[in-house]
Amino acid sequence: MTGTSPDPGALSGIDTSVAHTARIWNYWLGGKDYYEIDRLVGDQIKRLYPGILHYGRADRVFLGRAVRHLATETGIRQFLDIGTGLPTHDNIHEVAQRVHPSCRVVYVDNDPLVHVHANALLTSSSEGATAYLDADLRDPADILERAAATLDLSRPTALTLLGVVIFIEGDDAAYNVVRHLMDALPSGSHLVLSHTITSPTMPDVDEAVAYWNRHGTPRLTQRTPRQISRFFDGMELLEPGIVSCSRWRPEATPWGDPEEVAIYGAVARKP
């Protein structure tokens, strides 16, 4: 590992011979918690799709904007974040608790390296709370049961799924997982979701994804914007709807709309 290595025993469940998405994102975003295989695969993906760094940053900025909006404008004080990834700048609890210190956040991931670094996600304000669950998105019942130790799931909650549903193969399986989670949350809850797209205008993205699926883990599934819209069925989409993450309520500039990236996102309210 390029940074300060944790205790070797804590890393016993980590396969350093195969690239992993959380570590590659850490490399792309300028972190230190990755291995040589992650750098090699990450560099090849950058060659195939040079826009990947804009993609990653746009997804992160989208998350911050969505969390700030929910904490500021809708009164959301609870967040369930599944597919957290390695800690980075402006984690959800840091953004939300700057708005209201009482916000509570449960982070969920099943990557052993994220588990090792989870203490960085547990720096809550004294008025709020954070918790970390080592759990799998494909078992939503387990996540909901354990998250209830920190969150009051009878109150409106924001479910954040940033770039994680792509790892569920099969459309029906992916839609059912998101529906299971949202069905358990009350009216006034929100879904924040981003997803890698496939588009005839972005053939280099398809090539990069194919390379990733040959060399990395877990495999990912692209979906069209139309397919992504099904995750929000029955909910009220906030403006501007399902768009490139770079174009979800960006700050105004003299240069017009930001460039599109191959990850789309939206925020929706459960009626």
TANORQUI-V388361 format. One record per backbone hydrogen bond with DSSP energy under -1.0 kcal/mol. NH is the residue of the N-H (numbers start at 0). CO is the residue of the C=O. E is the energy in kcal/mol with one decimal. If there is no record, write none. Layout:
BEGIN
nh:co:e
NH:CO:E
NH:CO:E
END
This chain:
BEGIN
nh:co:e
1:33:-1.7
2:31:-1.5
9:6:-1.0
11:8:-1.3
13:10:-2.1
20:216:-1.6
23:19:-2.4
24:20:-2.6
25:21:-1.7
26:22:-2.1
27:23:-2.8
28:24:-2.3
29:26:-1.5
30:25:-3.5
33:31:-1.2
38:34:-1.8
39:35:-2.5
40:36:-2.4
41:37:-2.4
42:38:-2.6
43:39:-1.9
44:40:-2.3
45:41:-2.0
46:42:-1.8
47:43:-2.1
48:44:-3.0
51:48:-2.1
54:50:-2.1
55:51:-2.5
56:52:-2.2
57:53:-2.7
58:54:-2.1
59:55:-1.8
60:56:-2.6
61:57:-2.5
62:58:-1.9
63:59:-2.0
64:60:-2.6
65:61:-2.7
66:62:-2.7
67:63:-2.4
68:64:-2.4
69:65:-2.6
70:66:-2.6
71:67:-2.4
72:68:-3.3
75:69:-1.9
78:103:-2.2
79:157:-3.1
80:105:-2.8
81:159:-2.3
82:107:-2.7
83:107:-2.0
94:90:-2.0
95:91:-3.0
96:92:-2.5
99:95:-2.6
102:99:-2.1
103:76:-2.8
104:128:-2.4
105:78:-2.5
106:130:-3.1
107:80:-2.3
108:132:-2.0
114:110:-2.1
115:111:-1.9
116:112:-1.5
117:114:-1.3
119:116:-1.7
120:117:-2.4
121:118:-1.5
128:102:-1.2
130:104:-1.6
132:106:-2.8
134:108:-1.4
134:132:-1.1
138:135:-2.4
142:138:-1.7
143:139:-2.6
144:140:-2.2
145:141:-2.2
146:142:-2.8
147:143:-1.3
148:145:-1.4
149:146:-2.0
150:146:-2.7
152:150:-1.0
154:151:-2.1
157:77:-2.7
158:189:-3.0
159:79:-2.6
160:191:-3.3
162:193:-1.1
166:163:-1.9
167:164:-2.0
173:169:-2.1
174:170:-2.9
175:171:-2.5
176:172:-1.8
177:173:-1.9
178:174:-2.5
179:175:-2.5
180:176:-2.0
181:177:-2.5
182:178:-2.9
184:181:-1.4
187:269:-3.0
188:185:-1.7
189:156:-1.7
190:267:-2.5
191:158:-2.9
192:265:-2.0
193:160:-2.0
194:263:-2.6
196:261:-2.4
201:198:-2.2
204:201:-1.2
205:201:-1.0
206:202:-1.8
207:203:-2.1
208:204:-2.6
209:205:-2.3
210:206:-2.0
211:207:-2.5
212:208:-2.6
213:209:-1.0
214:210:-1.6
215:211:-3.5
216:18:-1.5
220:165:-2.8
222:195:-1.6
227:223:-2.5
228:224:-1.8
229:226:-1.1
230:227:-1.6
231:228:-1.5
232:229:-1.5
234:231:-2.2
235:268:-2.9
237:266:-3.0
240:237:-2.4
242:264:-2.0
244:262:-2.8
246:243:-2.8
247:244:-1.3
248:246:-1.2
255:252:-1.0
263:194:-2.4
264:242:-2.8
265:192:-1.8
267:190:-2.2
268:235:-2.6
269:188:-3.3
END
